[in-house]
């Protein structure tokens, strides 16, 4: 049962207890008393309880049952931090229950699925947000302001360098970096943040050319 003070907060649930989960839990904790973490949904709820370490409030409900979220009227927003391969039905269920959705990148594995996700939320009248946090960093906001003012002139060339690296243990997770689970490799799983930042500053892409190579580096 929520107190009067609790009801003034926005109840949040997190679905997925992988490597990004602690970042979400810590962010909700830092946003108290405006936000309250009510539930964490994981295939293995007992293993997910390490996340208590990152939350400065009462421990949330740890569950593997989605209805614990959809049937709880105190939960208004759900962060979906699952692989893209298991999202469509999940988002549909949440949207039907009137829950607003904050989605970890990427939106989906391909364009058709991404459109489907947007349409599901539009039909249900719930808000869909996608996490591209690089847009909100201080240098990004400063660059956006200067571009909008025209003080940097007209952009003529944008170059992205994303020297990202992950240990083998990262790819040992079942399906990691595959088309079936993630929709692709580094462009969707890591460099997507840098690409999104560039697009947010310069506008949409009109033409694409791609080259790839596997090298010793």
MODELLER restraints for C-alpha pairs under 7 A, 6 or more apart:
rsr = mdl.restraints
at = mdl.atoms
rsr.add(forms.Gaussian(group=physical.xy_distance, feature=features.Distance(at['CA:9:A'], at['CA:33:A']), mean=6.46, stdev=0.5))
rsr.add(forms.Gaussian(group=physical.xy_distance, feature=features.Distance(at['CA:9:A'], at['CA:34:A']), mean=4.93, stdev=0.5))
rsr.add(forms.Gaussian(group=physical.xy_distance, feature=features.Distance(at['CA:9:A'], at['CA:35:A']), mean=5.28, stdev=0.5))
rsr.add(forms.Gaussian(group=physical.xy_distance, feature=features.Distance(at['CA:9:A'], at['CA:36:A']), mean=6.20, stdev=0.5))
rsr.add(forms.Gaussian(group=physical.xy_distance, feature=features.Distance(at['CA:10:A'], at['CA:34:A']), mean=6.24, stdev=0.5))
rsr.add(forms.Gaussian(group=physical.xy_distance, feature=features.Distance(at['CA:10:A'], at['CA:35:A']), mean=4.79, stdev=0.5))
rsr.add(forms.Gaussian(group=physical.xy_distance, feature=features.Distance(at['CA:10:A'], at['CA:36:A']), mean=5.98, stdev=0.5))
rsr.add(forms.Gaussian(group=physical.xy_distance, feature=features.Distance(at['CA:10:A'], at['CA:76:A']), mean=6.42, stdev=0.5))
rsr.add(forms.Gaussian(group=physical.xy_distance, feature=features.Distance(at['CA:11:A'], at['CA:35:A']), mean=6.08, stdev=0.5))
rsr.add(forms.Gaussian(group=physical.xy_distance, feature=features.Distance(at['CA:11:A'], at['CA:36:A']), mean=4.93, stdev=0.5))
rsr.add(forms.Gaussian(group=physical.xy_distance, feature=features.Distance(at['CA:11:A'], at['CA:37:A']), mean=6.06, stdev=0.5))
rsr.add(forms.Gaussian(group=physical.xy_distance, feature=features.Distance(at['CA:11:A'], at['CA:38:A']), mean=6.03, stdev=0.5))
rsr.add(forms.Gaussian(group=physical.xy_distance, feature=features.Distance(at['CA:11:A'], at['CA:74:A']), mean=5.63, stdev=0.5))
rsr.add(forms.Gaussian(group=physical.xy_distance, feature=features.Distance(at['CA:11:A'], at['CA:75:A']), mean=4.28, stdev=0.5))
rsr.add(forms.Gaussian(group=physical.xy_distance, feature=features.Distance(at['CA:11:A'], at['CA:76:A']), mean=5.48, stdev=0.5))
rsr.add(forms.Gaussian(group=physical.xy_distance, feature=features.Distance(at['CA:11:A'], at['CA:77:A']), mean=6.51, stdev=0.5))
rsr.add(forms.Gaussian(group=physical.xy_distance, feature=features.Distance(at['CA:12:A'], at['CA:35:A']), mean=6.85, stdev=0.5))
rsr.add(forms.Gaussian(group=physical.xy_distance, feature=features.Distance(at['CA:12:A'], at['CA:36:A']), mean=5.90, stdev=0.5))
rsr.add(forms.Gaussian(group=physical.xy_distance, feature=features.Distance(at['CA:12:A'], at['CA:37:A']), mean=4.94, stdev=0.5))
rsr.add(forms.Gaussian(group=physical.xy_distance, feature=features.Distance(at['CA:12:A'], at['CA:38:A']), mean=5.76, stdev=0.5))
rsr.add(forms.Gaussian(group=physical.xy_distance, feature=features.Distance(at['CA:12:A'], at['CA:75:A']), mean=5.37, stdev=0.5))
rsr.add(forms.Gaussian(group=physical.xy_distance, feature=features.Distance(at['CA:12:A'], at['CA:76:A']), mean=6.18, stdev=0.5))
rsr.add(forms.Gaussian(group=physical.xy_distance, feature=features.Distance(at['CA:12:A'], at['CA:77:A']), mean=4.91, stdev=0.5))
rsr.add(forms.Gaussian(group=physical.xy_distance, feature=features.Distance(at['CA:12:A'], at['CA:78:A']), mean=5.63, stdev=0.5))
rsr.add(forms.Gaussian(group=physical.xy_distance, feature=features.Distance(at['CA:13:A'], at['CA:37:A']), mean=6.00, stdev=0.5))
rsr.add(forms.Gaussian(group=physical.xy_distance, feature=features.Distance(at['CA:13:A'], at['CA:38:A']), mean=5.67, stdev=0.5))
rsr.add(forms.Gaussian(group=physical.xy_distance, feature=features.Distance(at['CA:13:A'], at['CA:39:A']), mean=4.70, stdev=0.5))
rsr.add(forms.Gaussian(group=physical.xy_distance, feature=features.Distance(at['CA:13:A'], at['CA:40:A']), mean=5.71, stdev=0.5))
rsr.add(forms.Gaussian(group=physical.xy_distance, feature=features.Distance(at['CA:13:A'], at['CA:69:A']), mean=6.93, stdev=0.5))
rsr.add(forms.Gaussian(group=physical.xy_distance, feature=features.Distance(at['CA:13:A'], at['CA:75:A']), mean=6.57, stdev=0.5))
rsr.add(forms.Gaussian(group=physical.xy_distance, feature=features.Distance(at['CA:13:A'], at['CA:77:A']), mean=6.49, stdev=0.5))
rsr.add(forms.Gaussian(group=physical.xy_distance, feature=features.Distance(at['CA:13:A'], at['CA:78:A']), mean=4.74, stdev=0.5))
rsr.add(forms.Gaussian(group=physical.xy_distance, feature=features.Distance(at['CA:13:A'], at['CA:79:A']), mean=6.20, stdev=0.5))
rsr.add(forms.Gaussian(group=physical.xy_distance, feature=features.Distance(at['CA:14:A'], at['CA:39:A']), mean=6.38, stdev=0.5))
rsr.add(forms.Gaussian(group=physical.xy_distance, feature=features.Distance(at['CA:14:A'], at['CA:40:A']), mean=4.76, stdev=0.5))
rsr.add(forms.Gaussian(group=physical.xy_distance, feature=features.Distance(at['CA:14:A'], at['CA:41:A']), mean=6.20, stdev=0.5))
rsr.add(forms.Gaussian(group=physical.xy_distance, feature=features.Distance(at['CA:14:A'], at['CA:78:A']), mean=5.77, stdev=0.5))
rsr.add(forms.Gaussian(group=physical.xy_distance, feature=features.Distance(at['CA:14:A'], at['CA:79:A']), mean=4.77, stdev=0.5))
rsr.add(forms.Gaussian(group=physical.xy_distance, feature=features.Distance(at['CA:14:A'], at['CA:80:A']), mean=6.25, stdev=0.5))
rsr.add(forms.Gaussian(group=physical.xy_distance, feature=features.Distance(at['CA:15:A'], at['CA:40:A']), mean=5.79, stdev=0.5))
rsr.add(forms.Gaussian(group=physical.xy_distance, feature=features.Distance(at['CA:15:A'], at['CA:41:A']), mean=4.62, stdev=0.5))
rsr.add(forms.Gaussian(group=physical.xy_distance, feature=features.Distance(at['CA:15:A'], at['CA:42:A']), mean=6.37, stdev=0.5))
rsr.add(forms.Gaussian(group=physical.xy_distance, feature=features.Distance(at['CA:15:A'], at['CA:79:A']), mean=6.10, stdev=0.5))
rsr.add(forms.Gaussian(group=physical.xy_distance, feature=features.Distance(at['CA:15:A'], at['CA:80:A']), mean=5.03, stdev=0.5))
rsr.add(forms.Gaussian(group=physical.xy_distance, feature=features.Distance(at['CA:15:A'], at['CA:81:A']), mean=5.78, stdev=0.5))
rsr.add(forms.Gaussian(group=physical.xy_distance, feature=features.Distance(at['CA:15:A'], at['CA:82:A']), mean=6.76, stdev=0.5))
rsr.add(forms.Gaussian(group=physical.xy_distance, feature=features.Distance(at['CA:16:A'], at['CA:41:A']), mean=6.05, stdev=0.5))
rsr.add(forms.Gaussian(group=physical.xy_distance, feature=features.Distance(at['CA:16:A'], at['CA:42:A']), mean=5.36, stdev=0.5))
rsr.add(forms.Gaussian(group=physical.xy_distance, feature=features.Distance(at['CA:16:A'], at['CA:80:A']), mean=6.72, stdev=0.5))
rsr.add(forms.Gaussian(group=physical.xy_distance, feature=features.Distance(at['CA:16:A'], at['CA:81:A']), mean=5.01, stdev=0.5))
rsr.add(forms.Gaussian(group=physical.xy_distance, feature=features.Distance(at['CA:16:A'], at['CA:82:A']), mean=5.19, stdev=0.5))
rsr.add(forms.Gaussian(group=physical.xy_distance, feature=features.Distance(at['CA:17:A'], at['CA:42:A']), mean=5.88, stdev=0.5))
rsr.add(forms.Gaussian(group=physical.xy_distance, feature=features.Distance(at['CA:17:A'], at['CA:48:A']), mean=5.83, stdev=0.5))
rsr.add(forms.Gaussian(group=physical.xy_distance, feature=features.Distance(at['CA:22:A'], at['CA:51:A']), mean=6.03, stdev=0.5))
rsr.add(forms.Gaussian(group=physical.xy_distance, feature=features.Distance(at['CA:22:A'], at['CA:54:A']), mean=6.33, stdev=0.5))
rsr.add(forms.Gaussian(group=physical.xy_distance, feature=features.Distance(at['CA:25:A'], at['CA:54:A']), mean=6.03, stdev=0.5))
rsr.add(forms.Gaussian(group=physical.xy_distance, feature=features.Distance(at['CA:25:A'], at['CA:55:A']), mean=5.98, stdev=0.5))
rsr.add(forms.Gaussian(group=physical.xy_distance, feature=features.Distance(at['CA:26:A'], at['CA:54:A']), mean=5.11, stdev=0.5))
rsr.add(forms.Gaussian(group=physical.xy_distance, feature=features.Distance(at['CA:26:A'], at['CA:55:A']), mean=5.83, stdev=0.5))
rsr.add(forms.Gaussian(group=physical.xy_distance, feature=features.Distance(at['CA:28:A'], at['CA:35:A']), mean=6.07, stdev=0.5))
rsr.add(forms.Gaussian(group=physical.xy_distance, feature=features.Distance(at['CA:28:A'], at['CA:36:A']), mean=6.90, stdev=0.5))
rsr.add(forms.Gaussian(group=physical.xy_distance, feature=features.Distance(at['CA:28:A'], at['CA:37:A']), mean=6.77, stdev=0.5))
rsr.add(forms.Gaussian(group=physical.xy_distance, feature=features.Distance(at['CA:29:A'], at['CA:55:A']), mean=5.12, stdev=0.5))
rsr.add(forms.Gaussian(group=physical.xy_distance, feature=features.Distance(at['CA:29:A'], at['CA:56:A']), mean=5.61, stdev=0.5))
rsr.add(forms.Gaussian(group=physical.xy_distance, feature=features.Distance(at['CA:37:A'], at['CA:60:A']), mean=5.97, stdev=0.5))
rsr.add(forms.Gaussian(group=physical.xy_distance, feature=features.Distance(at['CA:38:A'], at['CA:60:A']), mean=4.75, stdev=0.5))
rsr.add(forms.Gaussian(group=physical.xy_distance, feature=features.Distance(at['CA:38:A'], at['CA:61:A']), mean=6.16, stdev=0.5))
rsr.add(forms.Gaussian(group=physical.xy_distance, feature=features.Distance(at['CA:38:A'], at['CA:75:A']), mean=6.93, stdev=0.5))
rsr.add(forms.Gaussian(group=physical.xy_distance, feature=features.Distance(at['CA:39:A'], at['CA:60:A']), mean=4.81, stdev=0.5))
rsr.add(forms.Gaussian(group=physical.xy_distance, feature=features.Distance(at['CA:39:A'], at['CA:61:A']), mean=4.46, stdev=0.5))
rsr.add(forms.Gaussian(group=physical.xy_distance, feature=features.Distance(at['CA:39:A'], at['CA:62:A']), mean=5.88, stdev=0.5))
rsr.add(forms.Gaussian(group=physical.xy_distance, feature=features.Distance(at['CA:40:A'], at['CA:60:A']), mean=6.68, stdev=0.5))
rsr.add(forms.Gaussian(group=physical.xy_distance, feature=features.Distance(at['CA:40:A'], at['CA:61:A']), mean=6.19, stdev=0.5))
rsr.add(forms.Gaussian(group=physical.xy_distance, feature=features.Distance(at['CA:40:A'], at['CA:62:A']), mean=5.03, stdev=0.5))
rsr.add(forms.Gaussian(group=physical.xy_distance, feature=features.Distance(at['CA:40:A'], at['CA:63:A']), mean=6.37, stdev=0.5))
rsr.add(forms.Gaussian(group=physical.xy_distance, feature=features.Distance(at['CA:41:A'], at['CA:62:A']), mean=6.07, stdev=0.5))
rsr.add(forms.Gaussian(group=physical.xy_distance, feature=features.Distance(at['CA:41:A'], at['CA:63:A']), mean=5.00, stdev=0.5))
rsr.add(forms.Gaussian(group=physical.xy_distance, feature=features.Distance(at['CA:41:A'], at['CA:64:A']), mean=5.19, stdev=0.5))
rsr.add(forms.Gaussian(group=physical.xy_distance, feature=features.Distance(at['CA:41:A'], at['CA:65:A']), mean=6.85, stdev=0.5))
rsr.add(forms.Gaussian(group=physical.xy_distance, feature=features.Distance(at['CA:41:A'], at['CA:66:A']), mean=6.89, stdev=0.5))
rsr.add(forms.Gaussian(group=physical.xy_distance, feature=features.Distance(at['CA:42:A'], at['CA:48:A']), mean=6.79, stdev=0.5))
rsr.add(forms.Gaussian(group=physical.xy_distance, feature=features.Distance(at['CA:42:A'], at['CA:63:A']), mean=6.26, stdev=0.5))
rsr.add(forms.Gaussian(group=physical.xy_distance, feature=features.Distance(at['CA:42:A'], at['CA:64:A']), mean=5.08, stdev=0.5))
rsr.add(forms.Gaussian(group=physical.xy_distance, feature=features.Distance(at['CA:43:A'], at['CA:64:A']), mean=5.24, stdev=0.5))
rsr.add(forms.Gaussian(group=physical.xy_distance, feature=features.Distance(at['CA:44:A'], at['CA:64:A']), mean=6.77, stdev=0.5))
rsr.add(forms.Gaussian(group=physical.xy_distance, feature=features.Distance(at['CA:45:A'], at['CA:62:A']), mean=5.25, stdev=0.5))
rsr.add(forms.Gaussian(group=physical.xy_distance, feature=features.Distance(at['CA:45:A'], at['CA:63:A']), mean=5.33, stdev=0.5))
rsr.add(forms.Gaussian(group=physical.xy_distance, feature=features.Distance(at['CA:45:A'], at['CA:64:A']), mean=6.14, stdev=0.5))
rsr.add(forms.Gaussian(group=physical.xy_distance, feature=features.Distance(at['CA:52:A'], at['CA:59:A']), mean=6.15, stdev=0.5))
rsr.add(forms.Gaussian(group=physical.xy_distance, feature=features.Distance(at['CA:69:A'], at['CA:75:A']), mean=6.75, stdev=0.5))
rsr.add(forms.Gaussian(group=physical.xy_distance, feature=features.Distance(at['CA:70:A'], at['CA:94:A']), mean=6.23, stdev=0.5))
rsr.add(forms.Gaussian(group=physical.xy_distance, feature=features.Distance(at['CA:70:A'], at['CA:97:A']), mean=5.59, stdev=0.5))
rsr.add(forms.Gaussian(group=physical.xy_distance, feature=features.Distance(at['CA:76:A'], at['CA:99:A']), mean=5.31, stdev=0.5))
rsr.add(forms.Gaussian(group=physical.xy_distance, feature=features.Distance(at['CA:76:A'], at['CA:100:A']), mean=6.23, stdev=0.5))
rsr.add(forms.Gaussian(group=physical.xy_distance, feature=features.Distance(at['CA:77:A'], at['CA:99:A']), mean=5.54, stdev=0.5))
rsr.add(forms.Gaussian(group=physical.xy_distance, feature=features.Distance(at['CA:77:A'], at['CA:100:A']), mean=4.69, stdev=0.5))
rsr.add(forms.Gaussian(group=physical.xy_distance, feature=features.Distance(at['CA:77:A'], at['CA:101:A']), mean=5.89, stdev=0.5))
rsr.add(forms.Gaussian(group=physical.xy_distance, feature=features.Distance(at['CA:78:A'], at['CA:99:A']), mean=6.50, stdev=0.5))
rsr.add(forms.Gaussian(group=physical.xy_distance, feature=features.Distance(at['CA:78:A'], at['CA:100:A']), mean=6.17, stdev=0.5))
rsr.add(forms.Gaussian(group=physical.xy_distance, feature=features.Distance(at['CA:78:A'], at['CA:101:A']), mean=5.11, stdev=0.5))
rsr.add(forms.Gaussian(group=physical.xy_distance, feature=features.Distance(at['CA:78:A'], at['CA:102:A']), mean=6.12, stdev=0.5))
rsr.add(forms.Gaussian(group=physical.xy_distance, feature=features.Distance(at['CA:79:A'], at['CA:101:A']), mean=5.99, stdev=0.5))
rsr.add(forms.Gaussian(group=physical.xy_distance, feature=features.Distance(at['CA:79:A'], at['CA:102:A']), mean=4.65, stdev=0.5))
rsr.add(forms.Gaussian(group=physical.xy_distance, feature=features.Distance(at['CA:79:A'], at['CA:103:A']), mean=5.86, stdev=0.5))
rsr.add(forms.Gaussian(group=physical.xy_distance, feature=features.Distance(at['CA:80:A'], at['CA:101:A']), mean=6.97, stdev=0.5))
rsr.add(forms.Gaussian(group=physical.xy_distance, feature=features.Distance(at['CA:80:A'], at['CA:102:A']), mean=6.18, stdev=0.5))
rsr.add(forms.Gaussian(group=physical.xy_distance, feature=features.Distance(at['CA:80:A'], at['CA:103:A']), mean=4.95, stdev=0.5))
rsr.add(forms.Gaussian(group=physical.xy_distance, feature=features.Distance(at['CA:80:A'], at['CA:104:A']), mean=6.14, stdev=0.5))
rsr.add(forms.Gaussian(group=physical.xy_distance, feature=features.Distance(at['CA:81:A'], at['CA:103:A']), mean=6.51, stdev=0.5))
rsr.add(forms.Gaussian(group=physical.xy_distance, feature=features.Distance(at['CA:81:A'], at['CA:104:A']), mean=5.20, stdev=0.5))
rsr.add(forms.Gaussian(group=physical.xy_distance, feature=features.Distance(at['CA:83:A'], at['CA:181:A']), mean=6.42, stdev=0.5))
rsr.add(forms.Gaussian(group=physical.xy_distance, feature=features.Distance(at['CA:83:A'], at['CA:182:A']), mean=6.23, stdev=0.5))
rsr.add(forms.Gaussian(group=physical.xy_distance, feature=features.Distance(at['CA:84:A'], at['CA:108:A']), mean=5.23, stdev=0.5))
rsr.add(forms.Gaussian(group=physical.xy_distance, feature=features.Distance(at['CA:84:A'], at['CA:109:A']), mean=5.98, stdev=0.5))
rsr.add(forms.Gaussian(group=physical.xy_distance, feature=features.Distance(at['CA:84:A'], at['CA:181:A']), mean=6.37, stdev=0.5))
rsr.add(forms.Gaussian(group=physical.xy_distance, feature=features.Distance(at['CA:84:A'], at['CA:182:A']), mean=5.66, stdev=0.5))
rsr.add(forms.Gaussian(group=physical.xy_distance, feature=features.Distance(at['CA:85:A'], at['CA:180:A']), mean=6.79, stdev=0.5))
rsr.add(forms.Gaussian(group=physical.xy_distance, feature=features.Distance(at['CA:85:A'], at['CA:181:A']), mean=4.84, stdev=0.5))
rsr.add(forms.Gaussian(group=physical.xy_distance, feature=features.Distance(at['CA:85:A'], at['CA:182:A']), mean=6.46, stdev=0.5))
rsr.add(forms.Gaussian(group=physical.xy_distance, feature=features.Distance(at['CA:88:A'], at['CA:117:A']), mean=6.49, stdev=0.5))
rsr.add(forms.Gaussian(group=physical.xy_distance, feature=features.Distance(at['CA:92:A'], at['CA:120:A']), mean=6.15, stdev=0.5))
rsr.add(forms.Gaussian(group=physical.xy_distance, feature=features.Distance(at['CA:95:A'], at['CA:121:A']), mean=5.88, stdev=0.5))
rsr.add(forms.Gaussian(group=physical.xy_distance, feature=features.Distance(at['CA:95:A'], at['CA:124:A']), mean=5.68, stdev=0.5))
rsr.add(forms.Gaussian(group=physical.xy_distance, feature=features.Distance(at['CA:95:A'], at['CA:126:A']), mean=6.32, stdev=0.5))
rsr.add(forms.Gaussian(group=physical.xy_distance, feature=features.Distance(at['CA:96:A'], at['CA:124:A']), mean=6.06, stdev=0.5))
rsr.add(forms.Gaussian(group=physical.xy_distance, feature=features.Distance(at['CA:98:A'], at['CA:124:A']), mean=6.95, stdev=0.5))
rsr.add(forms.Gaussian(group=physical.xy_distance, feature=features.Distance(at['CA:98:A'], at['CA:126:A']), mean=6.28, stdev=0.5))
rsr.add(forms.Gaussian(group=physical.xy_distance, feature=features.Distance(at['CA:99:A'], at['CA:126:A']), mean=6.54, stdev=0.5))
rsr.add(forms.Gaussian(group=physical.xy_distance, feature=features.Distance(at['CA:100:A'], at['CA:126:A']), mean=5.09, stdev=0.5))
rsr.add(forms.Gaussian(group=physical.xy_distance, feature=features.Distance(at['CA:100:A'], at['CA:127:A']), mean=5.01, stdev=0.5))
rsr.add(forms.Gaussian(group=physical.xy_distance, feature=features.Distance(at['CA:100:A'], at['CA:128:A']), mean=6.27, stdev=0.5))
rsr.add(forms.Gaussian(group=physical.xy_distance, feature=features.Distance(at['CA:101:A'], at['CA:127:A']), mean=6.26, stdev=0.5))
rsr.add(forms.Gaussian(group=physical.xy_distance, feature=features.Distance(at['CA:101:A'], at['CA:128:A']), mean=4.95, stdev=0.5))
rsr.add(forms.Gaussian(group=physical.xy_distance, feature=features.Distance(at['CA:101:A'], at['CA:129:A']), mean=6.23, stdev=0.5))
rsr.add(forms.Gaussian(group=physical.xy_distance, feature=features.Distance(at['CA:102:A'], at['CA:128:A']), mean=5.92, stdev=0.5))
rsr.add(forms.Gaussian(group=physical.xy_distance, feature=features.Distance(at['CA:102:A'], at['CA:129:A']), mean=4.58, stdev=0.5))
rsr.add(forms.Gaussian(group=physical.xy_distance, feature=features.Distance(at['CA:102:A'], at['CA:130:A']), mean=5.72, stdev=0.5))
rsr.add(forms.Gaussian(group=physical.xy_distance, feature=features.Distance(at['CA:103:A'], at['CA:129:A']), mean=5.92, stdev=0.5))
rsr.add(forms.Gaussian(group=physical.xy_distance, feature=features.Distance(at['CA:103:A'], at['CA:130:A']), mean=4.68, stdev=0.5))
rsr.add(forms.Gaussian(group=physical.xy_distance, feature=features.Distance(at['CA:103:A'], at['CA:131:A']), mean=6.11, stdev=0.5))
rsr.add(forms.Gaussian(group=physical.xy_distance, feature=features.Distance(at['CA:104:A'], at['CA:130:A']), mean=5.88, stdev=0.5))
rsr.add(forms.Gaussian(group=physical.xy_distance, feature=features.Distance(at['CA:104:A'], at['CA:131:A']), mean=5.19, stdev=0.5))
rsr.add(forms.Gaussian(group=physical.xy_distance, feature=features.Distance(at['CA:105:A'], at['CA:130:A']), mean=6.19, stdev=0.5))
rsr.add(forms.Gaussian(group=physical.xy_distance, feature=features.Distance(at['CA:105:A'], at['CA:131:A']), mean=5.76, stdev=0.5))
rsr.add(forms.Gaussian(group=physical.xy_distance, feature=features.Distance(at['CA:105:A'], at['CA:132:A']), mean=6.97, stdev=0.5))
rsr.add(forms.Gaussian(group=physical.xy_distance, feature=features.Distance(at['CA:106:A'], at['CA:188:A']), mean=6.31, stdev=0.5))
rsr.add(forms.Gaussian(group=physical.xy_distance, feature=features.Distance(at['CA:107:A'], at['CA:114:A']), mean=5.62, stdev=0.5))
rsr.add(forms.Gaussian(group=physical.xy_distance, feature=features.Distance(at['CA:107:A'], at['CA:130:A']), mean=6.85, stdev=0.5))
rsr.add(forms.Gaussian(group=physical.xy_distance, feature=features.Distance(at['CA:108:A'], at['CA:114:A']), mean=4.95, stdev=0.5))
rsr.add(forms.Gaussian(group=physical.xy_distance, feature=features.Distance(at['CA:109:A'], at['CA:182:A']), mean=5.98, stdev=0.5))
rsr.add(forms.Gaussian(group=physical.xy_distance, feature=features.Distance(at['CA:109:A'], at['CA:183:A']), mean=4.03, stdev=0.5))
rsr.add(forms.Gaussian(group=physical.xy_distance, feature=features.Distance(at['CA:110:A'], at['CA:183:A']), mean=6.57, stdev=0.5))
rsr.add(forms.Gaussian(group=physical.xy_distance, feature=features.Distance(at['CA:121:A'], at['CA:127:A']), mean=6.63, stdev=0.5))
rsr.add(forms.Gaussian(group=physical.xy_distance, feature=features.Distance(at['CA:121:A'], at['CA:128:A']), mean=6.40, stdev=0.5))
rsr.add(forms.Gaussian(group=physical.xy_distance, feature=features.Distance(at['CA:132:A'], at['CA:193:A']), mean=6.09, stdev=0.5))
rsr.add(forms.Gaussian(group=physical.xy_distance, feature=features.Distance(at['CA:134:A'], at['CA:193:A']), mean=6.53, stdev=0.5))
rsr.add(forms.Gaussian(group=physical.xy_distance, feature=features.Distance(at['CA:134:A'], at['CA:197:A']), mean=6.36, stdev=0.5))
rsr.add(forms.Gaussian(group=physical.xy_distance, feature=features.Distance(at['CA:135:A'], at['CA:141:A']), mean=6.80, stdev=0.5))
rsr.add(forms.Gaussian(group=physical.xy_distance, feature=features.Distance(at['CA:135:A'], at['CA:197:A']), mean=5.73, stdev=0.5))
rsr.add(forms.Gaussian(group=physical.xy_distance, feature=features.Distance(at['CA:144:A'], at['CA:201:A']), mean=5.86, stdev=0.5))
rsr.add(forms.Gaussian(group=physical.xy_distance, feature=features.Distance(at['CA:146:A'], at['CA:152:A']), mean=6.24, stdev=0.5))
rsr.add(forms.Gaussian(group=physical.xy_distance, feature=features.Distance(at['CA:162:A'], at['CA:191:A']), mean=6.16, stdev=0.5))
rsr.add(forms.Gaussian(group=physical.xy_distance, feature=features.Distance(at['CA:171:A'], at['CA:177:A']), mean=6.99, stdev=0.5))
rsr.add(forms.Gaussian(group=physical.xy_distance, feature=features.Distance(at['CA:175:A'], at['CA:181:A']), mean=5.62, stdev=0.5))
rsr.add(forms.Gaussian(group=physical.xy_distance, feature=features.Distance(at['CA:176:A'], at['CA:182:A']), mean=6.68, stdev=0.5))
rsr.add(forms.Gaussian(group=physical.xy_distance, feature=features.Distance(at['CA:177:A'], at['CA:184:A']), mean=5.68, stdev=0.5))
rsr.add(forms.Gaussian(group=physical.xy_distance, feature=features.Distance(at['CA:177:A'], at['CA:185:A']), mean=4.76, stdev=0.5))
rsr.add(forms.Gaussian(group=physical.xy_distance, feature=features.Distance(at['CA:178:A'], at['CA:184:A']), mean=5.40, stdev=0.5))
rsr.add(forms.Gaussian(group=physical.xy_distance, feature=features.Distance(at['CA:178:A'], at['CA:185:A']), mean=6.65, stdev=0.5))
